Amino acid sequence: MQQRAIKVVFLADGNAKDVRLWSGTTSHIVKALEKQPEIEAYYINNVEKSRNYFTLIIGVIYSRVLRLFGKEYLCRWTLGTAKRFAKFIEKELTKLPKDIDVIFSIATTMSMAFLKTDAKKIYCSDGTFACMINYYPCFFNLCNRTLREVNIIDKNAFENCDLLLFPSDWAANSAINDYNINPSKVKVIPFGANIEKEYSDIEIQNIIKNRSSNKCNLLFIGVDWERKGGNIVLEIAKELHSQNVNVHLDIVGIKNLSLPLPDYVTNHSFISKKTEEGKNKMIKLFEEAHFFVLPTRQECYGIVYAEASSFAVPSITTKTGGVETAVKDNINGMTFDLSDSPKKYADHIVNLFNNRAEYEKLCLSSFNDYKTRLNWNVAGKQMLEVIKEIIKK
């Protein structure tokens, strides 16, 4: 006798299928689970719209006043708003089948902090509030009210959920250690690459073979120049150039870069992947790149590393946040200490570039890591298995 489908309700601050929401990660999580034949999907979208906008306006004013005293107030994350979210979701659930199995919240602890339902509850995101405090630039100098309320929201949400899914050990350990959550209900499932292009083994081998043997192409992608280590990647390219390496650095995502660039650096500004021209340009840059270099200062995970691996491009990055789950040393790249000099990066790059056999071996290893670990098909199947486990409990 065939068992009935597992009925899952996805919660999202916007439209769960909108590729612009959370840089497409929300829609990829949804698609990954929708592909599983056991899953029957339902949606409660735009939870964000249930907030009280008069209260939000007051909060914005309060935030601006506090900023005059050097403090930040996160007016969108409050206990009152979290309670409104819960009431809105509970009302929307009455419009859906009564035998819903799972409520699946994507990157919104406020939706789960006070939610009351008989269904199992899952929260999925790339970090916790605790691990963001004094780490990401927008989480510095927070006022006492924000520190108190958002920590309560996170702790309530984590305790209220039956399962917490994170893409990195860094985020998972924060939930366990900072919020005293039972490790048995915290799982690490790496996120996949937000890409449409899929290559066969033969195609990847040809792409690797076609990469230049006399010009070392570096690729940097990021919209936040400082946080992503843009100045450092420039220094790495300059160091390679000083070592007489024929290097070229492509920069993507920075609209207004008010720095003089040497002739071996090209700033492509922002490239939209919504257009065919933009997609094709990004594909060409990845295919021709020898290394994806992102010496980021703060990073929850970095889906772009998975994307680089999908093109068989090794990543050169830093040991920070959740990066070390996305990039494994000598498997799909190398991670460096935040204090390491540009020369140390450059020496590693030139050693690999000058040893073609070792370089190609690392490229194939990067692509294999994408196929076996860093793609949404694998993530979807792993998520399905843990969903089945909590339903049985």
N, C-alpha and C positions, 0 to 999 in steps of 0.2 A: 504493500500500500504506500503510495507516494505521500510524503509529508507536505504540509502546506508551506507556502513561502514564508520567509521571515520578513515581517512588516517593519520597515525602518522609516522613521520620520527624521529628515534632515533639517536642522535649524541653522539659519544664516542671517547675518546682519543685513545682507542685500539679497539679490537673486542668486541662489546656490549654483545656478548654471551659467552665471555671467563670468566670462573669461577675464574680466577686469577686476573682479573681486579677489582680494588677496593675491594679486598677480597670477591669477588662474589656478592657484592651488586648491581653492574650495571646489571649483568645477571638476578638477582632476580627481579629487577624493570621491566626489559623488559619482563620476563616471566609472571609476575603478570598482566601486561597489555595485553600481547598476549593472555592470557586465556579468556579475555573478548570478547565475540562474536561480539561486536560492533566495535572492533579495527582491522584495517588492517595495519600491521607493515611494515615499510621500514627502511633502515639503511644507515647512512653515517659513516663508521668506520674509525679508524686510522686518525682522524683529525690532530693528533700530527705530522704526517709525512709531513704535508704541510709547516712546519716551515722551515726557511732558516738556514741550518746547519752551513754555514760559519759564520753567525751572532751569532749563538749559541756558536761556538768555541771562538769567540771574547768575548762573554759574560762570558764564563767560565774563560778565562784569566783575564778579568776585575774583576770577582768575587774573584779570588785568590789573586789579588793585594789588593783589598779592605779588605780582611780578615786579611792582615798583619797590618791593622790599626784598627782592631776590629769591622769592619762593614761587614754586609752580603748583597749580591746582588743576588736577585732571577732571574737568567738569563733566566729562562724558561717562566717567566711571564712578557712580555713587550707589549707596545702598538703596536709596529711593528708586533709582532707575532700575536696578536689578530686580526689585520687587514688582515694578510695573511690567518688566519683561516676563516674569513668571506668570503673572495674571493673564497677560496677553496670550502666552503659549498655551496655558491651561484652557482658555476659552477656545482657541483655534483647534485644540485636540478634540473638543466635543464635536467638531465637524468631520472628523476622520473616523475610520472604523474603530470599534471599541477594543478590538484585540490587537492593538499595536504592540509589537514586541520590544522595540528599541527606539529611544530618543537619542539622536546622534548630533551633538553640538559641535560646530566647526569654528574654533577660535573665538568663542564668546562665553567666558565663564559667567557673565552676568545672566545669561539665559538659564544657567544650571544652579545658581547659588540658592534660590528659594523655590525651585520648581517641585511641585508635588504631583506624582503620577505613579501608577503601579508598574509602568513599563521600565525596563532596564535603561540606565542612562550612561551614555558614553560621551566623553569630552576629548576632542582632538585639537592640538595646537602645537606650535614649535617652541613655546617657552612658558614660563610662569612670571607673575609679577615680581616675585622675590629675586629671581635671577636677572631681572631687567633693571632693578634699582641701582643707580649709580654705575650702570654699564652702558646702556644706550643713551645717547645725548639727551633725548627728550625725557629721560627719567632721573635727571639730576635735580637736586635742590627741591625735592617734593615737600609740600607742606605736611604737617602732622595729620590733618584731616584726610588727605589723600592716602597717606601711608596706612592709616588705620582702616579706612573703608575698603580700599582695594585689596588689602591683605585678608580682610574678613570675607570679601566676595570670593577670592580665590580659594580660601580654606573651606568655606561652605560648599562651593561648587565641587571641589575635589572629594570632600567627604560625602556629598550627596550622590556622586556618580559611582557606578559599579565598575567602571573601567576608564583609565586615562591612557590615551595614546599620544606618544611624542616621537618625533623623528630622530632624536639624539639622546645619548646617555646624559649629556649635560642637563637637558630639560627634565628628563625623568628623575635624575638624582636630586634636582631641586624640589620636585614634588614630594619625594620621599623624605629628604632631610630638612627642608625648610618648613614643610607643612605636616610633617609626621604622618604621612600617608603609608598605609600598608603596602610594601613592595609587591605583593601578590596581585594587586589590581593596577599596577603601572607597567605598561608594555612599550618597548621601543620598536617602531616600524619605520625605517627610513623612507622619506618621501621620494617619489620618482621625478623624472625629468618632464618639465612642462613643454613638450615638443610634439610636433606632428610627424616630422620626418623620421622614418625608420629605415635602417640599412641592414643589408645581409652581410654575412661574414666576408664574402667575396668583394662586395662594394667597399667595405671598410678597409680591407687589405689594399685595394687599389688607391683609396684616398690617402692612406699612409705612405704608400710607395711614391705617390705623386707630389708629396710635400718636398719643397726645395731642399737640396743638400748643401747649398752655399749661402742661403739667406735664412736666418732664424726669425720666424714670425711669432710675435707675442700678441696675445689678445687680452684686453681689459674691458670688462663690462660692469657698469655701476652708475647709479644716478646721484650718489652721494660721494663726491670726490674725496673729502676728508675721511669719512668713516670707512670707505672702501680701500683706503691706502693709495689713492691716486698719486700723491707726491712720491711715494716709495717706489711704485712701479716705474715712474719716470727715472728715478735714480738707478733702478736696476737696468733699464735700457741704456742709460748713459754709461754705466759701468761696463756693460757688454761692449758698447761702442769703443770705449777706451781700451779694451782688450783686443781691439781690431776684429771683433766679430761683426759680420755683416747682419745687423739686427734691424728689424722693423717692428714698431709697436702700433697696434690699432686700438684706439680708444672709442668705446661705444657708450652712450647714455648721458654724456655730459653736454648739456646744451650750450652753456656759456663758460668756456674755460679761458679765463683771462691770464693765460701764461704764454710766454714765447716758447714755441715748440721747435725742436731741431727737425731737420728735413727727414730724419728716419722715424718720425712720429706723425701719425695721421689721426686727427679727431673727427670721427664720423658724426658727432652729435647724437641726438636721439634717433633711433631707427625703429619705426613702428612695424611690429610683426603682424599687424592687422591687414597690411597691404601685401600683394604678391611681390612687389618690388622690395619691400622691407624684409619679407621672409627669405627671399632669394639672396639678398645681400648678407643677411646673418648666416645663412647656410654656407655661403662662399667663405666668409671670414673664419668660421669654425673649421671648415674642411682644410683651409690653407694654414691654419695656426699650428705651430709646433707645441706651444704651451699656453694654457689659460692662466694668467697671472693676476691674482687678486689678494694682495697682502692686507686683507681687511683687519680693522681694529676691533670691531664688534660685529658679531654675526650669530643669529640663533641657529641657523642650519646652513642655508645656501643651496637652494635648488639648482642654481646655475652650475654648481660643480657636477651634479648629475647630468645636466645638459652637455657639459664639456665631455664627460665620459661617453655619452651617447654618440659623439663624433670621434671617439678614440683620441681625445686631446687630454693629456695629463694636466692636472691642476697644481699650481704652485701657490701656496697660501699660508695661513698662520694658525697657530694653536690657540684658538680663542672660541668661546661659546660652544656651539654644537658642531663646529667645523670638522673636528676629528672623527665624527661619525660619518660625515659625508665624504671625506678624503682620507684614505688609508695610505700611509707611507709605503712607497715602492709598489703599490697596487694600482692606484689611479692618480698618483701624484706624490707630493711631498709637502709636509707642514713644517713651518719654521716658528721659532720663538718670536714674540713681538719685539724683542730687543735685538734680533739679528740684523746685521748690516746688509745693505744692498749688495755688497760684494759677495756675501755668503750665498745669497740667492743666485747671483750671476754665475758664481763658480759652479754651483750645482747644475744650472741650465747648460752652461757651455760644456761641461763634462759629458752630459747626456747627448747634447747636439753633435759633439764630435765623435761619439760612439754610436754609429747608426744602428747596429744590431741591438744594443741595449735600449736605445730609444724606441725602436719599433716594437720590441718586446713589451715595454711599458705601455705603449699605445694599445696594443692588443689586450693587455691586462686591464687597462682602463675600460675598454669596450666590453670586456667580459664582466667586469664589475657592474657596468650598467645593465647588462642582460640578466644577470643573476641576482642583483641586489637593489639597484637604483632605478627601477622603473615601476610605473603604476600598476602594471599587471601583477607583478610580484606583491606589491603593497596591498592591492585589492584582495588577493587570495589570503594574505596573512591577516588582514582585518576581518575577513569573513570567518576565519578559524577562531579568532578570539571572541567574535560576536557569538558564535555557536557555543563556545565555552561558558560565557556568562549567562546565556539563556538556559542552559542546563542546571545552573545553580539555583 
